[in-house]
Amino acid sequence: MSGGMGFPSRLPAMLGVRHPIVQGGMSWASSSAPLALAVSRAGALGVIAAGPMRPDDLLAAIRAVRAGTGTGTGTGQPFAVNIPLYNKRSAEFLDIAEAERVPVVIASQGGPKALPRFHAYGAKWLHVVASPAHAAKAEAAGVDGLIVVGGDAGGHPAPDEVSAMVLVRAVARASGIPVIGAGGVADGAGIAAMFALGAEGVQLGTRFLMTEEASVHPAYKESVRRAGLSDTALVGRGGLPVRQIRNLFTAEVDAAERAGRGKEELAALYMSRTLKHAALDGDVDWGKVEAGQSAGLIDDILPAGELVARLVAEAEAVRARLAGAAA
């Protein structure tokens, strides 16, 4: 089946989207309705990031996106809620998503124990994985698709830093369910590359961060826009590492690691700064400016709907060029 860009994909039929493109669930950037709503309206899968949200705010965002997309009317565009299962409020988030009959759940950092509750009313469950072993476990548990995140992605990528180029290929070779590749993709060429690896869809985070609807501080977006290819760092190795733009905070952590500081001291330093400091307060010097290596490929900020259209056109142009070369 065509994925809306000339690439074979089961995802449009399975999820109800026109394009097998997933907007990454990014804390604060998509922890509200506007970005997810704009992406879903454009025919891709918009995602509300529940992680830092209060339950009432999550409920309001779900209802706003549903109202704006017509989901539940039989003709609307689907959307998803991303729920990090390690979060202390994850049980409440799952209850809200179930009660609101969210059409797609994207879960990460935990096992899909709640899966039967969502399958019972017809929802689809996509599980975020960062290794072939985790992918096999999630598939065996009955998830509908896998989002495979390589070490080049922003936020919490693969701790062992295996690139998406290798990891997506490894999982796609072994999996019988749709694979969505993530990490290092910023344009249609990256989308085409993921399909060449065997993926049936692509998730983009940093690229959708750089849209008008992403609800982060302007200084955050400008920091990402200025970043070069080597301007990200993986911080917090040995725990739950985060890839972010290099700044004074990453330099302090690097210096502490090089000085051989103890594990507890390093952990305290790592926890002393948060994504919120950068995303809401605009402190891009000391906050965690989470972004993937693809930041080095991005130099503009677009409306999300315009971005989806451009990604689709670029991917189709690459597919056509490759088909022409083969002929």
Secondary structure, 3 states (H helix, E strand, C coil): CECCCCCECCHHHHHCCCCCEEECCCCCCCCCHHHHHHHHHCCCEEEEECCCCCHHHHHHHHHHHHHHHCCCCCCCCCEEEEEECCCCCHHHHHHHHHHCCCCEEEEECCCCCCHHHHHCCCCEEEEEECCHHHHHHHHHHCCCEEEEECCCCCECCCCCCCCHHHHHHHHHHHCCCCEEEECCCCCHHHHHHHHHCCCCEEEECHHHHCECCCCCCHHHHHHHHHCCCCCEEEECCCCCCEEEECCHHHHHHHHHHHCCCCHHHHHHHHHCCCHHHHHCCCCCCCCCCECCHHHHHCCCCECHHHHHHHHHHHHHHHHHHHHHHHC
